[in-house]
Amino acid sequence: MFETADTVLSMIGIYAAVGFFLAVLYNLFRFPRLAFPKRRILAAVLDFLFAVIAGFVLFVFSAAYGSGYFRLYYVAAAALGFSVNMVTLGFAVPPAAKLFGRVCRFASSQLMKPIRYICQKATKIFMENRKILSNSAEKVKKYLKKNNKVVYNNTGHKVGEVYPEGGENRNAVKAKVRKII
């Protein structure tokens, strides 16, 4: 239950080191967020992943070195180690991440230029082919004559002869029903 000063100081040292290395992990997770700031879902996923990992690491160290107890000064020592890392090594992460993001965006834009050019040319070719095909399809169509004296389907209809028992006007088709056994 009661810890000696030596035990408390050793636990503070252990948790300060754990906090320092958690800050290294945080900087690794912070790097892509700073390099690509418009990726909000990536930032949320990385933050959640870091919180889970940090909680798990603090739990494991409290179980292994703290005899299963979790004291408030463990968190304070881890926060101290985290702060030391952020003040010393953490200052180099944002400029490096922003530079890396700019380099990646420049490289991707340079790689996309030939692809955009090819897409534009292919679109132009396909649009020209579409015009040619639509013009040729229009020429192939056969339209009905536009003469008032011409009546289509005037002859050749045999509805009254084939179906003598039609509807009221004698031109309806009577349906045949078949039973399937």
C-alpha positions in Angstrom: 0.0 0.0 0.0 2.6 2.5 1.1 5.5 3.1 -1.3 8.9 4.3 -0.3 10.5 7.4 -1.8 12.9 5.2 -3.7 10.0 3.3 -5.3 8.2 6.5 -6.1 11.2 8.0 -7.8 11.9 4.9 -9.8 8.3 4.8 -10.9 8.5 8.5 -11.9 11.6 7.7 -13.9 10.0 4.8 -15.6 6.8 6.7 -16.5 8.8 9.7 -17.6 10.6 7.4 -20.1 7.3 5.9 -21.1 5.8 9.4 -21.7 8.9 10.4 -23.7 8.5 7.3 -26.0 4.8 7.9 -26.3 5.6 11.4 -27.5 7.9 9.8 -30.2 4.9 7.7 -31.2 2.6 10.7 -31.2 5.1 12.6 -33.4 5.0 9.7 -35.8 1.2 9.9 -35.9 1.3 13.7 -36.1 3.6 13.7 -39.1 1.0 12.6 -41.7 -1.6 14.9 -40.1 0.7 17.9 -40.6 1.9 16.8 -44.0 -1.7 16.4 -45.4 -3.9 18.8 -43.4 -7.0 18.3 -45.4 -7.3 14.6 -44.5 -9.6 15.0 -41.4 -10.6 11.4 -41.3 -7.0 10.3 -41.3 -6.3 12.7 -38.4 -9.3 11.4 -36.4 -8.3 7.8 -37.0 -4.7 8.5 -36.0 -5.7 10.4 -32.8 -8.0 7.5 -31.8 -5.3 5.0 -32.5 -2.8 6.9 -30.4 -5.2 7.3 -27.5 -5.9 3.5 -27.5 -2.2 2.7 -27.7 -1.2 5.2 -25.0 -3.9 3.9 -22.6 -2.9 0.3 -23.2 0.8 1.1 -22.6 0.1 3.0 -19.4 -2.1 0.1 -18.2 0.6 -2.5 -19.0 3.3 -0.6 -17.2 1.1 0.0 -14.2 0.3 -3.7 -14.1 4.0 -4.8 -14.6 5.8 -2.2 -12.5 3.2 -0.6 -10.3 2.0 -3.9 -8.7 -1.4 -3.5 -10.4 -2.0 0.0 -8.8 -2.5 3.0 -11.0 -1.6 6.2 -9.3 -2.1 9.8 -10.4 1.6 10.6 -10.3 2.1 7.9 -13.0 0.1 10.0 -15.4 1.9 13.2 -14.2 5.3 11.6 -14.8 4.2 10.4 -18.3 3.0 13.9 -19.1 6.3 15.3 -18.0 8.2 12.9 -20.3 5.8 13.7 -23.1 6.3 17.4 -22.6 10.1 17.1 -22.6 9.9 15.3 -25.9 7.6 17.9 -27.4 9.8 20.7 -26.3 13.0 19.1 -27.6 12.4 16.8 -30.5 8.8 17.8 -31.2 9.8 21.2 -32.6 11.4 19.5 -35.7 8.3 17.6 -36.7 6.0 20.4 -38.0 8.5 22.0 -40.4 9.6 18.6 -41.7 6.1 17.4 -42.1 5.0 20.5 -44.0 8.1 20.2 -46.3 7.3 16.5 -46.9 3.7 17.4 -47.7 4.8 20.1 -50.2 7.2 17.7 -51.8 4.5 15.0 -52.1 2.0 17.4 -53.6 4.6 18.7 -56.1 5.6 15.2 -57.1 2.0 14.1 -57.5 1.1 17.1 -59.6 4.1 16.4 -61.8 3.1 12.8 -62.2 -0.5 13.8 -63.0 0.4 16.2 -65.8 1.0 13.5 -68.5 -2.1 11.6 -67.3 -4.3 14.7 -67.5 -2.9 15.4 -71.0 -3.7 11.8 -72.1 -7.2 12.0 -70.7 -7.9 15.3 -72.4 -6.7 14.0 -75.8 -8.7 10.8 -75.3 -11.8 12.8 -74.4 -11.4 14.9 -77.6 -11.0 11.8 -79.8 -14.0 10.1 -78.3 -16.1 13.3 -78.7 -15.2 13.5 -82.4 -16.0 9.8 -82.8 -19.3 10.3 -81.1 -20.2 13.2 -83.5 -19.3 11.0 -86.5 -21.3 8.1 -85.2 -24.3 10.2 -84.4 -24.2 11.8 -87.9 -23.9 8.4 -89.6 -26.7 7.0 -87.5 -28.9 9.9 -88.5 -28.2 9.3 -92.1 -29.2 5.6 -91.9 -32.6 6.2 -90.4 -35.6 5.9 -92.8 -38.3 8.3 -92.0 -42.0 7.8 -93.0 -43.2 10.0 -95.9 -44.8 13.2 -95.0 -47.7 13.1 -97.4 -51.3 13.5 -96.2 -52.6 11.3 -99.0 -50.5 8.3 -97.9 -52.1 6.2 -95.2 -50.0 3.5 -93.7 -51.4 0.0 -92.8 -54.5 0.7 -94.9 -54.4 -2.7 -96.5 -53.3 -6.0 -95.2 -55.2 -5.9 -91.9 -57.3 -9.0 -91.3 -58.5 -8.5 -87.8 -62.2 -8.9 -88.7 -61.5 -12.1 -90.8 -59.2 -13.9 -88.4 -61.1 -13.1 -85.2 -64.8 -13.0 -86.0 -65.8 -13.3 -82.4 -64.1 -10.2 -81.2 -65.3 -7.5 -78.9 -68.1 -5.0 -79.3 -66.7 -3.4 -82.4 -65.6 -6.8 -83.8 -62.0 -5.8 -84.0 -60.8 -6.9 -80.5 -58.6 -10.0 -80.0 -60.1 -12.7 -77.8 -57.7 -14.2 -75.4 -57.2 -17.9 -75.2 -56.7 -19.4 -71.7 -54.8 -22.6 -71.3 -54.7 -24.6 -68.1 -51.4 -26.1 -67.2 -51.8 -29.5 -65.4 
